[in-house]
């Protein structure tokens, strides 16, 4: 997750504890809308063969200079750098994660928010492990596409995965779902991370269904193509800016 709170850096502390001390105490994920969940920290250190097919497909499609957004411990970026011999920049808002990505051998690992990166160009923006999450809310989609266009080289692309949370809702006879419009978009979630006795701040995280992503892409003059569906309502999309 890229929207990590810098003052506590729950993600970074868990990654660092595992890397330095083999402490695999999991990260706990809290949300007012769901039961608590856990992130097993060793999962953040997986190699290519341990990654789900959707992530493998995304890595195979990466080309040119790559920006790995929310790189965490650097597993995706390291594969691209070491196996595919691509020039990769990994960014995350977690200081601890970036430190470990660097110690693991990532040559260009930076603690910076995606929306604060300027004056550089990339051929691929890679956004995995629910990469749409850093957008936070549907209302931020226009800002996201504006920033992505500024960071992409001519002919560049975004490879982004997300999930359609509509499966959590009861469906009517026609297959539709009813959601209270006052509750906002059903994929806008608030999360809080905890590790051992420490808890981070609450943050916004966006899961977006493919149709909504496609609509927002077209509105912002991007093409949007469904590349692959995962096993649990998740998908990988490729987005490209259209030339004006």
Protein Blocks (a to p, Z undefined) as FASTA:
>chain_A
ZZbcfklommlmmmmmmmmnopabdcddddfkbccddddfklmmccfklpcfklmmmmmm
ggcjdddehklnolmmmmmmmmnopacddddfbfklmmmmmmnopabdcdddfklgghia
cfbdcdeehlllmnopaklmmmmmmmmmmmpcghiacddddddfklmpccdfkopacddf
knopfklccddddehjbccdddddddddfklmmmmmmmnopacddfbdcfeopacddddd
ddZZ
